[in-house]
Amino acid sequence: MKKIELMIVVVAMVLLAACDDFIDTVPKGKVIPTTMDDFKSMIIDVTASSVAYPMANVCSDDVFNSNLNGNSSAGKAYYWMEDFYKENEKDPSWNTPYEQMYKMNVVVQYVMDSTEGTPEEKAAILAEAKCWRAYYNWYLQSLYAPAYQAGTASTDLSVPLAQVPDLEAKYSRSTVEQVTNAIWDDLKNAETLLPEDAANGYRPNKAAVYALKARIYFYMCEYDKAAEQAKLALGKNSALNDMRTWSFMSEEMPFVGIINKPLNYRESPEKIWFQETGFNSMLTSYCISDDLQAMYGAADLRFKFWFTNRDRRGDIWEDGRYRYLQELDYSFTVPEMMLIEAEALARKNDTKALDILNNLRIMRFKTEDYTPLTKADGSDLLSIVLAERRRELALSGLRWLDMKRLAKEGRYTKTLVRTLNEVDYKLEPDSKLYVFPIPPQVLSLNSNIIPNDRKQ
């Protein structure tokens, strides 16, 4: 890890010094990436999978927290205030992806000219770096740009498109169309260059590319294309956690642990591409909203094992509310792919969507408690799928993006209200607040970047 960090620092120093040749000189005692393995070391850094920050969860309708004030960044996000951070504060949701993207830009620009290794091996490293870069650009755009609309993508402002390792560049914001095109360009032929099985749980493989493409198409509302990619991902891995086999080590002290549950998300059979956040445990201090709690039936094992009304000593909270027992999981998973496929079918009123849901749900209830879903369950088919998506992906960072997506199409029509010091803060379906504020620190350092208009 120290070698990787040192290489990145030295690369930055060399670039800032505007050397004519990337490997012109090697400072004494320093390491500049020159060999193929040097560049490979840069892409296998485990921090590559930790760029996300759970501020989107805080903004969503899944959480409740009466202890937040309007001074902390989390409090400002919870109440959808105009800015989340002060000018002297860093925004991890912005800074961390760009920091990691810088590394990938170094690899993309120089790996094919590195020493040692075959052209095929270098091409695989290049494809992996581009896969990571595509994910970082998608993540940034999903937070700081409007929901994708083909008709306005050419004018809607997205994030700065940093595709070369230039620390001095003063980028302007690109459009949603430009960023999306760059993402697809990075993913071109990636699945043909990446391996079936990654060398470790952090690195992308063929299934990861399919899953990333599925998610991108999904949030572009190209549901049939998303389903095609989801099926390809499921062709590589379709395993599910069987929650019917899980049990608490102590029912009275659920934080002690769960028997038969994977020790971590990286080891989960459901994982397709492991991703975590820089603050996985953030929501363990939050309650789940009444709205989310009402989504689960009493026999739903997800509610039993994901949330609790007991503290770490086993005492029941005085307010009686349920809080997050499990940490967040931002991974690309088998359930997410199944739900993408199901939604595509539901949008065509194809009842095969229920077969997919039932194949998932049967693992989430004790056998004696499970009743298969049918279209006679009340709501239209799409509503059934959307409700299941919310239940199953409650530990992901996708609820906020689903609210944003569904609000844009007119399906999510709720106005959320949160009150602080007798002031009501509202998030309306057509609100500008669905787009995150550009960090004030970024605006102060780069006058080329236009802020998002979040004034109501």
C-alpha positions in Angstrom: 0.0 0.0 0.0 2.8 2.4 0.9 4.5 1.7 -2.4 1.3 2.4 -4.3 0.7 5.7 -2.5 4.3 6.7 -3.1 4.1 5.9 -6.8 0.9 8.0 -7.1 2.6 11.0 -5.3 5.7 10.8 -7.4 3.6 10.5 -10.6 1.7 13.7 -9.6 5.0 15.5 -8.9 6.4 14.5 -12.2 3.3 15.6 -14.0 3.1 18.9 -12.1 6.7 19.5 -13.1 5.7 19.2 -16.7 8.4 16.6 -17.5 8.7 16.0 -21.2 9.0 12.3 -20.6 6.9 10.5 -18.0 9.8 8.3 -17.0 12.5 10.9 -17.6 14.1 10.6 -14.2 13.7 8.5 -11.1 14.3 10.6 -7.9 16.6 8.9 -5.6 14.8 6.6 -3.2 11.5 7.1 -5.0 9.4 4.7 -7.1 7.9 5.9 -10.4 5.6 3.4 -12.2 7.5 2.1 -15.2 6.7 -1.6 -15.4 3.4 -3.2 -16.1 3.3 -4.6 -12.6 3.8 -1.0 -11.2 0.6 0.0 -13.0 -1.1 -3.1 -12.0 -0.3 -2.3 -8.3 -2.2 1.0 -8.8 -5.5 -0.6 -9.9 -5.5 -3.4 -7.3 -5.4 -0.9 -4.4 -8.4 -1.9 -2.1 -9.3 1.8 -1.7 -10.5 1.8 -5.3 -13.7 0.2 -4.1 -14.4 2.6 -1.3 -15.2 5.9 -3.1 -18.9 6.1 -2.1 -20.2 8.1 0.8 -23.6 7.5 2.2 -25.0 11.0 2.1 -27.6 9.8 -0.4 -29.0 7.4 2.2 -29.3 10.4 4.6 -31.3 12.3 2.1 -33.7 9.4 1.3 -37.1 8.6 2.7 -35.7 5.4 4.3 -34.2 7.1 7.3 -35.4 9.1 10.4 -33.2 11.0 12.8 -34.5 13.5 15.3 -31.1 14.2 16.8 -29.6 15.9 13.8 -29.1 19.7 13.8 -28.4 22.0 10.9 -24.8 22.4 11.7 -23.2 19.2 10.6 -22.9 18.1 7.0 -25.2 15.1 7.6 -27.7 17.4 9.3 -27.7 19.7 6.3 -28.1 16.8 3.9 -30.9 15.3 6.1 -32.9 18.5 5.9 -32.0 19.1 2.2 -30.4 22.4 2.9 -28.9 24.5 0.1 -25.3 23.4 0.9 -24.0 20.4 2.8 -20.5 21.6 3.5 -18.7 24.8 4.4 -16.0 26.3 2.2 -13.2 24.8 4.3 -14.7 21.3 4.4 -14.1 18.5 1.9 -17.0 16.6 0.4 -16.1 12.9 0.4 -18.8 12.2 -2.2 -16.9 14.4 -4.6 -13.3 14.3 -3.5 -12.8 10.6 -3.1 -14.0 9.5 -6.6 -11.8 12.2 -8.2 -8.8 11.1 -6.2 -9.2 7.6 -7.3 -10.0 8.7 -10.9 -6.6 10.4 -11.0 -4.9 7.1 -10.4 -6.9 5.4 -13.1 -6.1 8.3 -15.5 -2.4 7.7 -14.9 -2.8 4.0 -15.7 -4.9 4.7 -18.8 -2.4 7.2 -20.2 0.8 5.3 -19.6 0.3 1.6 -19.1 0.5 0.6 -22.7 4.0 2.2 -22.9 5.2 0.4 -19.7 8.1 -2.0 -19.7 7.7 -5.8 -19.3 4.5 -7.7 -19.8 2.7 -8.6 -23.0 0.4 -6.3 -24.9 -2.6 -8.5 -23.9 -1.7 -8.2 -20.2 -1.4 -4.4 -20.5 -4.7 -4.2 -22.4 -6.4 -6.1 -19.5 -5.0 -3.6 -17.0 -6.1 -0.7 -19.2 -9.6 -2.2 -19.4 -9.8 -2.6 -15.6 -8.7 1.1 -15.1 -11.3 2.2 -17.5 -14.0 0.1 -15.8 -13.2 1.8 -12.5 -13.2 5.2 -14.2 -16.6 4.5 -15.7 -18.0 3.6 -12.3 -16.6 6.8 -10.7 -18.0 9.0 -13.4 -21.4 7.3 -13.1 -21.4 7.7 -9.4 -20.5 11.4 -9.5 -23.1 12.1 -12.2 -25.8 10.2 -10.3 -25.4 12.6 -7.4 -24.5 16.0 -8.9 -26.5 16.0 -12.1 -30.2 15.7 -12.9 -31.8 12.4 -13.5 -31.0 11.2 -17.1 -33.4 12.4 -19.8 -32.4 11.8 -23.4 -34.2 15.0 -24.5 -32.1 17.3 -22.2 -28.9 15.3 -21.7 -27.1 17.5 -24.2 -27.7 20.7 -22.1 -28.1 19.3 -18.5 -24.9 20.0 -16.6 -23.1 17.1 -15.1 -19.7 16.9 -13.4 -16.2 17.9 -14.7 -14.9 15.2 -17.0 -11.3 14.5 -15.9 -9.9 12.0 -18.4 -6.2 12.8 -18.1 -3.9 13.0 -15.1 -3.6 16.8 -14.9 -3.8 18.2 -11.4 -3.5 21.7 -12.6 -6.5 21.6 -15.0 -9.4 23.9 -14.2 -12.2 21.9 -15.7 -15.7 23.2 -16.5 -18.7 21.0 -16.0 -19.5 18.7 -18.9 -23.0 17.8 -19.9 -24.8 14.7 -19.0 -24.5 13.5 -22.6 -20.7 14.1 -22.6 -20.2 12.2 -19.3 -22.5 9.4 -20.4 -20.6 9.0 -23.7 -17.3 8.9 -21.9 -18.6 6.2 -19.6 -19.7 4.1 -22.5 -16.5 4.7 -24.3 -14.6 3.4 -21.2 -16.7 0.3 -21.1 -16.4 -0.6 -24.8 -15.3 -4.2 -25.1 -14.3 -4.3 -21.4 -16.0 -7.6 -20.9 -13.9 -9.2 -23.6 -10.7 -8.1 -21.9 -11.4 -8.7 -18.2 -11.2 -12.3 -16.7 -14.1 -14.6 -15.8 -12.8 -14.6 -12.2 -11.0 -11.6 -10.6 -7.8 -12.2 -8.7 -9.4 -10.9 -5.5 -12.8 -9.7 -4.2 -12.1 -6.1 -5.0 -11.4 -6.2 -8.7 -13.9 -6.2 -11.5 -14.4 -9.2 -13.8 -16.7 -9.9 -16.8 -19.8 -10.1 -14.5 -18.9 -6.7 -13.0 -18.9 -5.1 -16.4 -22.3 -6.6 -17.2 -23.7 -5.4 -13.8 -22.3 -1.9 -14.2 -23.8 -1.6 -17.7 -27.1 -2.9 -16.4 -27.2 -0.2 -13.7 -26.2 2.5 -16.0 -28.9 1.6 -18.6 -31.4 1.2 -15.7 -30.9 4.8 -14.5 -31.1 6.0 -18.1 -34.5 4.4 -18.1 -33.5 2.1 -20.9 -35.0 -0.9 -19.1 -34.9 -3.6 -21.8 -31.2 -2.9 -22.4 -30.6 -2.9 -18.6 -32.4 -6.3 -18.4 -30.2 -7.8 -21.2 -27.0 -6.8 -19.2 -28.5 -8.0 -15.9 -29.2 -11.4 -17.4 -25.6 -11.6 -18.6 -24.4 -10.8 -15.1 -26.8 -13.4 -13.6 -25.4 -15.9 -16.1 -22.1 -15.5 -14.2 -23.5 -15.5 -10.7 -27.1 -16.1 -9.6 -26.4 -17.2 -6.0 -28.5 -15.8 -3.1 -28.1 -15.7 0.6 -30.5 -18.2 2.2 -31.8 -16.2 5.1 -33.9 -19.1 6.2 -30.8 -20.6 7.7 -29.7 -17.5 9.6 -30.2 -17.1 13.4 -29.0 -14.7 16.0 -26.3 -15.8 18.4 -28.5 -14.0 21.0 -32.0 -12.8 20.2 -31.7 -10.3 23.1 -28.4 -8.9 21.8 -28.6 -8.9 18.0 -25.3 -7.0 17.6 -23.4 -10.0 18.9 -23.8 -11.6 15.4 -25.8 -13.8 13.1 -25.1 -17.5 12.5 -24.6 -18.6 8.9 -24.5 -15.0 7.6 -21.4 -14.2 5.6 -18.8 -12.5 7.7 -18.7 -9.5 5.3 -20.2 -8.4 2.0 -17.0 -9.2 0.1 -17.6 -12.9 1.0 -21.3 -12.8 0.2 -22.4 -15.3 -2.5 -24.7 -12.5 -3.8 -21.8 -10.2 -4.6 -21.0 -9.5 -8.2 -18.7 -6.5 -7.8 -17.8 -5.5 -4.3 -18.2 -1.8 -3.4 -18.3 -0.2 0.0 -18.6 3.3 1.4 -16.1 5.5 3.3 -18.5 5.3 6.3 -20.3 1.9 6.2 -21.6 2.2 9.7 -23.1 5.7 9.3 -26.7 4.6 9.4 -26.4 2.5 12.5 -27.1 5.7 14.4 -30.2 6.3 12.4 -33.7 5.0 12.7 -35.5 3.6 9.7 -38.5 5.7 8.7 -42.0 4.7 9.5 -42.6 4.5 5.7 -39.8 1.9 5.2 -40.8 -0.1 8.3 -44.4 -0.4 7.0 -43.0 -2.0 3.8 -42.0 -5.2 5.7 -44.4 -7.9 7.0 -43.8 -9.4 10.4 -42.4 -12.6 8.9 -39.9 -10.9 6.5 -36.5 -12.0 7.6 -34.9 -8.9 6.1 -36.6 -6.8 8.7 -35.5 -9.3 11.4 -31.9 -9.4 10.5 -31.3 -5.9 9.1 -32.9 -3.7 11.7 -33.4 -3.8 15.5 -35.1 -1.9 18.3 -32.3 -2.9 20.8 -29.1 -1.1 21.5 -25.7 -2.8 21.8 -26.3 -3.8 25.4 -29.6 -5.5 24.4 -31.8 -2.8 25.9 -34.9 -1.7 24.0 -34.6 1.9 22.8 -36.8 4.2 24.8 -38.4 5.6 21.7 -39.2 2.0 20.6 -37.9 2.8 17.1 -36.0 0.4 14.9 -32.5 1.3 13.8 -30.1 -0.1 11.3 -28.4 -3.3 12.6 -26.4 -4.0 9.5 -23.8 -1.8 7.8 -24.4 -0.5 4.3 -23.5 -2.5 1.2 -22.9 -0.6 -2.0 -21.9 -3.7 -4.0 -23.4 -4.8 -7.3 -25.4 -7.8 -6.3 -27.5 -10.7 -7.6 -30.7 -9.3 -6.1 -30.1 -5.9 -7.8 -29.8 -7.7 -11.2 -32.9 -9.8 -10.6 -34.9 -6.6 -9.7 -33.6 -4.8 -12.8 -34.9 -7.7 -14.9 -38.1 -7.9 -13.0 -38.8 -4.1 -13.5 -38.2 -4.3 -17.2 -40.7 -7.1 -17.5 -43.2 -5.3 -15.2 -43.1 -2.2 -17.4 -44.3 -4.4 -20.2 -47.0 -5.9 -17.9 -45.3 -9.3 -18.2 -46.1 -11.5 -15.2 -42.8 -13.3 -15.5 -41.6 -10.4 -13.2 -43.4 -12.1 -10.4 -41.5 -15.4 -11.0 -38.3 -13.4 -10.5 -39.6 -11.8 -7.3 -40.7 -15.1 -5.9 -37.4 -16.7 -6.6 -35.8 -14.0 -4.5 -38.4 -13.7 -1.8 -38.5 -17.4 -1.1 -35.0 -16.9 0.5 -36.3 -14.1 2.7 -39.0 -16.0 4.6 -39.2 -19.2 6.6 -40.8 -21.8 4.4 -43.9 -22.0 6.6 -44.3 -18.2 6.4 -44.0 -17.8 2.7 -46.9 -17.1 0.3 -45.9 -16.4 -3.3 -46.7 -13.1 -4.8 -49.5 -12.9 -7.4 -50.9 -10.1 -9.4 -54.0 -10.3 -7.3 -52.0 -8.9 -4.4 -53.6 -5.5 -5.1 -51.3 -3.1 -6.8 -50.3 -3.0 -10.5 -47.4 -5.2 -11.5 -44.9 -2.3 -11.5 -45.9 -1.2 -8.0 -45.3 -4.7 -6.7 -41.8 -4.8 -8.2 -40.9 -1.3 -7.0 -42.0 -2.2 -3.5 -39.9 -5.3 -3.5 -36.9 -3.3 -4.9 -37.2 -0.9 -2.0 -37.3 -3.7 0.6 -34.5 -5.7 -0.8 -32.1 -2.8 -1.5 -32.6 -1.0 1.7 -28.9 -1.4 2.7 -27.7 -0.1 -0.7 -27.2 3.5 -1.8 -29.8 3.3 -4.5 -33.0 4.4 -2.8 -32.2 8.1 -3.3 -31.5 7.5 -7.0 -34.8 5.6 -7.3 -36.7 8.5 -5.8 -35.0 10.8 -8.2 -35.7 8.5 -11.2 -39.3 7.9 -10.3 -40.0 11.5 -9.4 -38.8 12.5 -12.9 -41.2 10.1 -14.6 -44.1 11.3 -12.3 -44.4 8.0 -10.4 -42.9 9.1 -7.1 -45.3 11.9 -6.0 -44.6 12.3 -2.3 -43.6 15.5 -0.7 -41.3 14.8 2.2 -41.3 17.1 5.2 -38.6 17.3 7.9 -38.9 19.8 10.8 -36.0 21.5 12.6 -36.5 24.3 15.1 -40.1 24.7 14.0 -39.1 25.2 10.4 -40.4 22.8 7.8 -37.9 21.6 5.1 -39.6 20.1 2.1 -38.5 17.8 -0.7 -41.2 18.0 -3.4 -41.3 15.6 -6.4 -40.1 18.2 -8.9 -37.6 19.6 -6.5 -34.1 21.0 -7.5 -32.9 19.4 -4.3 -32.6 16.0 -5.9 -29.3 17.3 -7.3 -26.5 17.5 -4.8 -24.8 20.9 -4.3 -21.4 21.3 -5.8 -19.1 21.6 -2.8 -18.3 25.3 -1.9 -14.6 24.4 -1.5 -14.6 23.2 -5.2 -16.4 26.4 -6.3 -13.9 28.6 -4.4 -10.9 26.8 -6.1 -12.3 26.7 -9.6 -14.3 29.6 -11.0 -15.0 27.6 -14.2 -17.5 25.4 -12.3 -21.1 26.5 -12.2 -23.0 25.7 -9.0 -26.2 23.7 -9.0 -29.3 25.8 -8.5 -31.0 24.4 -5.4 -33.0 27.4 -4.4 -36.7 26.7 -4.0 
